[in-house]
Amino acid sequence: MSFALIEVAHCNMDLKPSPIEPSWILEGNPEARSRELSTSACGTTKTLIWSCTEGKFNWYYDVDETIMILEGSIVLESEGMPPKRYGVGDVILFRHGAHVKWHVEHHVKKIAFFRQTIPFGLGFAIRAINKLKRMVFVPGGRRSTPQQVPAPLYAHAAPARFSWRRKTHALVAALFLDDLNLAALDGFLNLAQIT
C-alpha cells in the first residue's frame, strides 16, 4: 500500500460516534465522537480529532497519547495527581499504562496523537539507526550540505585532527546523544586531547 508523503485534514470535519467503554463511565451520559486524520505507513502512530459531551469516566491508556484541547475544558485526576482543570491550548501527554479520571464539564474537543510504545532495546536500536542516518543524510535521501564550523572557543587551541580514532569516539557518542553537535564534540575531544 502506498501512502502520500503529505496528508491534509481539517479539525472541523464531521465526527463519527466513538462510544466510551460503558464500564468506564462514572457519571452522566458522555457521548464521544472521533475521526482519524492520519496514520503512519507502519501503523505505529495516528492522529485523530475527538469530542465528548459532559460526563465523568475513567480512561486507561494502552499507547502514549499526546493531546491538545481545541474547545471546552476538562478536569483530570490520577493517582498522585489532584484534580486539575485544563482548557483550550493545553497540551497533555498520557504515557502508556496511565489511568486517568476525566470530568468533561460541558463539552471538549481535542486533537490526539497516538504512538505505540516500543520496547526499550528496540527503541535504542531505532534511535541509533536514526542518529546515523541524520549524520549522513537529510530526509529524502539527499546528502546533507556541509555545516559551517563555528569559530574555535579558544584562539590558542591547535586545529583539531579528526583521526579515525576520533571519528569512532564521535560515532559512539552519537549513539547515546539525541542532538549531537559534531563541531562541539570535536572541540571537546581536542580540549581533552583525545587523538
C-alpha positions in Angstrom: 0.0 0.0 0.0 1.4 3.4 -1.0 0.9 6.4 1.3 1.0 10.1 0.2 4.1 11.9 1.5 1.9 14.8 2.7 -1.7 14.3 4.1 -4.0 17.2 4.9 -7.1 17.2 7.1 -9.1 19.8 8.9 -10.2 19.9 12.6 -13.8 20.9 11.7 -14.8 17.7 9.8 -17.8 15.6 10.7 -17.0 13.2 13.5 -18.4 9.6 13.9 -19.8 8.0 17.1 -17.0 6.6 19.2 -18.6 5.2 22.4 -16.7 5.2 25.7 -16.5 1.7 27.2 -19.7 1.6 29.4 -17.9 0.1 32.4 -15.6 3.2 32.5 -18.4 5.7 32.8 -18.7 7.1 36.4 -21.4 9.8 36.0 -23.7 11.2 33.3 -24.1 10.0 29.7 -20.9 11.2 27.9 -21.2 10.8 24.1 -17.8 10.7 22.3 -17.2 11.2 18.6 -14.0 10.9 16.7 -12.4 10.9 13.2 -9.0 9.6 12.2 -6.9 12.3 10.4 -3.8 10.4 9.6 -1.8 7.3 10.2 1.9 6.4 9.7 2.9 3.9 7.0 4.0 1.5 9.7 0.8 1.9 11.7 2.5 2.9 14.9 1.3 6.5 15.0 -2.1 8.0 14.4 -3.7 11.4 14.7 -7.4 12.0 15.4 -10.0 14.5 16.4 -12.1 13.5 19.4 -15.0 15.3 21.1 -17.2 14.4 24.1 -20.2 15.8 25.9 -20.5 16.3 29.7 -19.8 13.4 32.0 -17.2 11.6 34.2 -15.3 8.5 33.2 -12.1 6.5 33.6 -9.7 6.2 30.8 -6.9 3.5 30.6 -4.1 4.2 28.2 -2.5 1.3 26.2 -0.4 3.7 24.0 1.3 7.0 24.5 -1.2 9.8 23.7 -0.5 13.5 23.5 -3.5 15.8 23.3 -4.2 19.5 22.7 -7.5 20.8 23.8 -9.2 22.8 21.0 -12.5 23.6 22.6 -14.0 23.4 26.1 -12.4 22.2 29.3 -11.8 19.1 31.4 -10.8 18.2 34.9 -8.3 15.4 35.2 -7.4 13.3 38.2 -5.0 10.5 38.6 -3.2 8.6 41.4 -0.7 11.1 42.9 -2.2 14.0 41.0 -5.0 16.1 42.5 -7.9 17.2 40.2 -6.8 20.0 37.8 -8.6 21.9 35.1 -7.3 22.1 31.6 -8.6 24.2 28.7 -8.0 25.5 25.2 -4.4 25.3 24.2 -3.3 23.0 26.9 -1.1 20.1 25.8 -1.0 16.9 27.9 0.9 13.6 27.5 -0.5 10.4 28.8 2.0 7.6 28.9 1.3 4.0 28.2 -0.1 2.5 31.4 -1.7 5.7 32.7 -5.1 5.6 34.4 -6.9 8.9 34.5 -10.4 10.1 35.7 -11.9 12.5 33.1 -14.5 15.1 34.0 -15.8 16.8 30.9 -17.5 19.9 32.3 -19.7 20.8 29.3 -18.1 19.8 26.0 -14.5 19.1 25.0 -12.8 18.7 21.6 -9.2 17.6 21.3 -6.6 16.6 18.7 -4.8 13.4 19.8 -1.5 12.0 18.6 -1.1 8.3 19.4 2.2 6.5 19.4 2.7 2.7 20.0 5.1 2.1 22.8 8.3 0.4 21.6 10.3 -1.9 23.9 13.5 -0.3 25.3 16.0 -2.4 23.4 14.3 -2.0 20.1 13.8 1.7 20.8 17.6 2.1 21.5 18.4 0.4 18.2 15.9 2.6 16.3 17.4 5.8 17.8 20.9 4.6 16.9 20.0 3.9 13.3 18.1 7.3 13.0 21.1 9.1 14.5 23.4 7.6 11.9 21.0 8.5 9.1 20.8 12.1 10.3 24.6 12.3 10.5 24.9 11.2 6.8 21.7 12.1 5.0 18.8 14.5 5.2 15.2 13.5 4.6 14.5 12.5 1.0 17.8 10.6 0.6 19.9 13.6 -0.4 23.3 14.1 1.1 23.3 16.8 3.8 25.0 20.0 3.0 28.1 20.8 4.9 27.5 22.9 8.0 29.6 26.0 8.7 32.0 25.2 11.5 31.8 27.8 14.3 34.9 29.8 15.3 37.1 28.0 17.9 36.3 28.6 21.6 40.0 29.1 22.4 42.1 31.1 20.0 45.3 29.4 21.2 44.0 25.9 20.6 45.6 24.0 17.8 43.4 22.9 14.9 41.8 19.6 15.6 42.9 16.5 13.8 39.8 14.3 13.1 41.5 10.9 13.0 39.8 7.6 12.6 40.0 7.1 16.4 38.3 10.5 16.9 35.6 9.6 14.3 35.0 6.3 16.3 34.6 8.3 19.5 32.2 10.7 17.8 30.2 7.8 16.4 29.9 6.0 19.7 28.9 9.3 21.4 26.3 9.9 18.6 24.5 6.7 19.5 23.9 8.0 23.1 23.2 11.6 22.4 20.0 12.9 20.9 21.2 16.2 19.3 24.9 15.8 18.6 26.8 18.8 17.6 29.9 17.4 15.8 31.8 20.7 15.9 31.2 21.0 19.7 32.2 17.3 20.1 35.4 17.9 18.0 36.2 20.9 20.2 35.7 18.8 23.3 37.8 16.0 22.1 40.5 18.5 21.1 40.5 20.1 24.6 40.6 16.6 26.2 43.4 15.8 23.8 41.9 12.6 22.6 43.6 11.8 19.3 
